[in-house]
Amino acid sequence: MTFLVNIQIFKNLHVVNMENLSPFPRMHVSLYVSNLAASVNFYTTFFGQAASKIKAGYAKYVLDSPSLIISFIENPSRVQANFGHLGFQVATFEEMSTRLKLARTQGIVSKEEIGTSCCYAVQDKFWATDPDGVQWEVYYFHEDAEFNDPHYVMEDASACCMPPVAEKPKVKIAEISPAVSCAPGSGCC
């Protein structure tokens, strides 16, 4: 398999001196994916580093900043849509802007929100969506807010912190003609 190594979005953007901090406890997340190669290409770009382990049907990234272990298991039948989203809060607006510019150059930005009031907080953020539809939010928190922007109502599936909902196919019920249908109790159906 060939995996792309692209511009680093999360690497070398430390605001805190990580040498003096323990990486533990470290959060671990495991996601099912439908296409491991496509996921590794996306996450190598998004995290700015290559996977630390790749095996048949499995890949793992160990990140220092943020302290996270994330693994991917190729199993298309177990991929779950609309579970919510994942994200990283960054320390400064400048860091969010730098990461946004890098993500734009790689073509992985799915949405930008600057100065939005979402989840009862004023934030600047961008979103990237992986090959299986998992949404990642990278945001800078300005301050708490007592309200959500009015366009972020529950009926609006494109609202903050809500993945888009795919339109379900509509079923058309056929007209039934008594001349071609079975008689009740005849056993034909």
Contacts in CASP RR format, 6 or more apart in sequence:
PFRMAT RR
TARGET T0000
AUTHOR 0000-0000-0000
METHOD contacts of the structure
MODEL  1
MTFLVNIQIFKNLHVVNMENLSPFPRMHVSLYVSNLAASVNFYTTFFGQA
ASKIKAGYAKYVLDSPSLIISFIENPSRVQANFGHLGFQVATFEEMSTRL
KLARTQGIVSKEEIGTSCCYAVQDKFWATDPDGVQWEVYYFHEDAEFNDP
HYVMEDASACCMPPVAEKPKVKIAEISPAVSCAPGSGCC
1 36 0 8 1.000
1 37 0 8 1.000
1 40 0 8 1.000
1 54 0 8 1.000
2 37 0 8 1.000
3 37 0 8 1.000
3 40 0 8 1.000
3 41 0 8 1.000
3 44 0 8 1.000
3 50 0 8 1.000
3 51 0 8 1.000
3 54 0 8 1.000
4 41 0 8 1.000
4 44 0 8 1.000
4 45 0 8 1.000
5 44 0 8 1.000
5 50 0 8 1.000
6 44 0 8 1.000
6 45 0 8 1.000
6 48 0 8 1.000
6 106 0 8 1.000
7 45 0 8 1.000
7 48 0 8 1.000
7 102 0 8 1.000
7 105 0 8 1.000
7 106 0 8 1.000
8 48 0 8 1.000
8 49 0 8 1.000
8 102 0 8 1.000
9 45 0 8 1.000
9 46 0 8 1.000
9 47 0 8 1.000
9 48 0 8 1.000
9 99 0 8 1.000
9 102 0 8 1.000
9 103 0 8 1.000
9 106 0 8 1.000
10 46 0 8 1.000
10 47 0 8 1.000
10 48 0 8 1.000
10 49 0 8 1.000
10 63 0 8 1.000
10 65 0 8 1.000
10 88 0 8 1.000
10 99 0 8 1.000
11 47 0 8 1.000
11 48 0 8 1.000
11 49 0 8 1.000
13 65 0 8 1.000
13 90 0 8 1.000
13 95 0 8 1.000
13 98 0 8 1.000
13 99 0 8 1.000
14 65 0 8 1.000
15 90 0 8 1.000
15 91 0 8 1.000
15 92 0 8 1.000
15 95 0 8 1.000
16 91 0 8 1.000
18 64 0 8 1.000
18 65 0 8 1.000
23 64 0 8 1.000
23 67 0 8 1.000
24 67 0 8 1.000
25 67 0 8 1.000
26 67 0 8 1.000
26 68 0 8 1.000
26 69 0 8 1.000
27 66 0 8 1.000
27 67 0 8 1.000
27 68 0 8 1.000
27 69 0 8 1.000
28 68 0 8 1.000
28 69 0 8 1.000
28 70 0 8 1.000
28 71 0 8 1.000
29 68 0 8 1.000
29 69 0 8 1.000
29 70 0 8 1.000
29 71 0 8 1.000
29 86 0 8 1.000
30 70 0 8 1.000
30 71 0 8 1.000
30 72 0 8 1.000
30 73 0 8 1.000
31 70 0 8 1.000
31 71 0 8 1.000
31 72 0 8 1.000
31 73 0 8 1.000
31 132 0 8 1.000
31 134 0 8 1.000
32 72 0 8 1.000
32 73 0 8 1.000
32 74 0 8 1.000
32 75 0 8 1.000
32 76 0 8 1.000
32 78 0 8 1.000
32 79 0 8 1.000
32 80 0 8 1.000
32 132 0 8 1.000
33 39 0 8 1.000
33 72 0 8 1.000
33 73 0 8 1.000
33 74 0 8 1.000
33 75 0 8 1.000
33 76 0 8 1.000
33 79 0 8 1.000
33 130 0 8 1.000
33 131 0 8 1.000
33 132 0 8 1.000
34 74 0 8 1.000
34 76 0 8 1.000
34 79 0 8 1.000
34 131 0 8 1.000
34 132 0 8 1.000
35 74 0 8 1.000
35 76 0 8 1.000
35 131 0 8 1.000
35 132 0 8 1.000
36 57 0 8 1.000
36 58 0 8 1.000
36 59 0 8 1.000
36 72 0 8 1.000
36 74 0 8 1.000
38 131 0 8 1.000
39 59 0 8 1.000
39 72 0 8 1.000
39 74 0 8 1.000
39 130 0 8 1.000
39 131 0 8 1.000
39 132 0 8 1.000
40 51 0 8 1.000
40 54 0 8 1.000
40 59 0 8 1.000
40 72 0 8 1.000
42 108 0 8 1.000
42 128 0 8 1.000
42 130 0 8 1.000
42 131 0 8 1.000
43 51 0 8 1.000
43 59 0 8 1.000
43 61 0 8 1.000
43 70 0 8 1.000
43 72 0 8 1.000
43 130 0 8 1.000
44 50 0 8 1.000
44 51 0 8 1.000
45 106 0 8 1.000
45 108 0 8 1.000
46 103 0 8 1.000
46 108 0 8 1.000
46 128 0 8 1.000
46 130 0 8 1.000
46 136 0 8 1.000
47 61 0 8 1.000
47 63 0 8 1.000
49 61 0 8 1.000
49 63 0 8 1.000
51 59 0 8 1.000
51 60 0 8 1.000
51 61 0 8 1.000
52 60 0 8 1.000
52 61 0 8 1.000
52 62 0 8 1.000
53 59 0 8 1.000
53 60 0 8 1.000
54 60 0 8 1.000
57 73 0 8 1.000
57 74 0 8 1.000
58 71 0 8 1.000
58 72 0 8 1.000
58 73 0 8 1.000
58 74 0 8 1.000
59 71 0 8 1.000
59 72 0 8 1.000
60 69 0 8 1.000
60 70 0 8 1.000
60 71 0 8 1.000
60 72 0 8 1.000
61 68 0 8 1.000
61 69 0 8 1.000
61 70 0 8 1.000
61 71 0 8 1.000
62 68 0 8 1.000
62 69 0 8 1.000
63 69 0 8 1.000
63 70 0 8 1.000
66 88 0 8 1.000
79 132 0 8 1.000
81 132 0 8 1.000
81 133 0 8 1.000
81 163 0 8 1.000
81 166 0 8 1.000
82 163 0 8 1.000
82 165 0 8 1.000
83 134 0 8 1.000
84 135 0 8 1.000
84 161 0 8 1.000
84 162 0 8 1.000
84 163 0 8 1.000
85 127 0 8 1.000
85 134 0 8 1.000
85 135 0 8 1.000
85 136 0 8 1.000
85 137 0 8 1.000
85 161 0 8 1.000
85 163 0 8 1.000
86 134 0 8 1.000
86 135 0 8 1.000
86 136 0 8 1.000
86 137 0 8 1.000
87 136 0 8 1.000
87 137 0 8 1.000
87 138 0 8 1.000
87 139 0 8 1.000
88 136 0 8 1.000
88 137 0 8 1.000
88 138 0 8 1.000
88 139 0 8 1.000
89 139 0 8 1.000
89 140 0 8 1.000
89 141 0 8 1.000
90 96 0 8 1.000
90 99 0 8 1.000
90 138 0 8 1.000
90 139 0 8 1.000
90 140 0 8 1.000
91 140 0 8 1.000
92 140 0 8 1.000
93 124 0 8 1.000
93 140 0 8 1.000
95 140 0 8 1.000
96 124 0 8 1.000
96 125 0 8 1.000
96 126 0 8 1.000
96 138 0 8 1.000
96 139 0 8 1.000
96 140 0 8 1.000
97 124 0 8 1.000
99 126 0 8 1.000
99 138 0 8 1.000
100 109 0 8 1.000
100 112 0 8 1.000
100 126 0 8 1.000
100 138 0 8 1.000
103 109 0 8 1.000
103 126 0 8 1.000
103 128 0 8 1.000
103 138 0 8 1.000
108 128 0 8 1.000
108 129 0 8 1.000
109 126 0 8 1.000
109 127 0 8 1.000
109 128 0 8 1.000
110 127 0 8 1.000
110 128 0 8 1.000
110 129 0 8 1.000
110 135 0 8 1.000
111 126 0 8 1.000
111 127 0 8 1.000
112 125 0 8 1.000
112 126 0 8 1.000
112 127 0 8 1.000
113 123 0 8 1.000
113 124 0 8 1.000
113 125 0 8 1.000
113 126 0 8 1.000
113 127 0 8 1.000
113 160 0 8 1.000
114 124 0 8 1.000
114 125 0 8 1.000
115 122 0 8 1.000
115 123 0 8 1.000
115 124 0 8 1.000
115 142 0 8 1.000
116 122 0 8 1.000
116 123 0 8 1.000
116 124 0 8 1.000
116 125 0 8 1.000
116 149 0 8 1.000
116 160 0 8 1.000
117 123 0 8 1.000
117 145 0 8 1.000
117 147 0 8 1.000
117 148 0 8 1.000
117 149 0 8 1.000
117 152 0 8 1.000
118 125 0 8 1.000
118 148 0 8 1.000
118 149 0 8 1.000
118 152 0 8 1.000
118 159 0 8 1.000
118 160 0 8 1.000
118 161 0 8 1.000
119 148 0 8 1.000
119 160 0 8 1.000
119 161 0 8 1.000
120 144 0 8 1.000
120 145 0 8 1.000
120 146 0 8 1.000
120 147 0 8 1.000
120 148 0 8 1.000
121 141 0 8 1.000
121 142 0 8 1.000
121 143 0 8 1.000
121 144 0 8 1.000
121 145 0 8 1.000
122 141 0 8 1.000
122 142 0 8 1.000
122 143 0 8 1.000
122 144 0 8 1.000
122 145 0 8 1.000
123 139 0 8 1.000
123 140 0 8 1.000
123 141 0 8 1.000
123 142 0 8 1.000
124 139 0 8 1.000
124 140 0 8 1.000
124 142 0 8 1.000
125 137 0 8 1.000
125 138 0 8 1.000
125 139 0 8 1.000
125 140 0 8 1.000
126 137 0 8 1.000
126 138 0 8 1.000
126 139 0 8 1.000
127 135 0 8 1.000
127 136 0 8 1.000
127 137 0 8 1.000
127 138 0 8 1.000
128 135 0 8 1.000
128 136 0 8 1.000
128 138 0 8 1.000
129 135 0 8 1.000
129 136 0 8 1.000
130 136 0 8 1.000
133 163 0 8 1.000
135 163 0 8 1.000
137 161 0 8 1.000
148 160 0 8 1.000
149 160 0 8 1.000
151 159 0 8 1.000
152 159 0 8 1.000
152 160 0 8 1.000
152 162 0 8 1.000
153 159 0 8 1.000
156 162 0 8 1.000
157 163 0 8 1.000
157 164 0 8 1.000
157 165 0 8 1.000
158 164 0 8 1.000
182 188 0 8 1.000
182 189 0 8 1.000
END
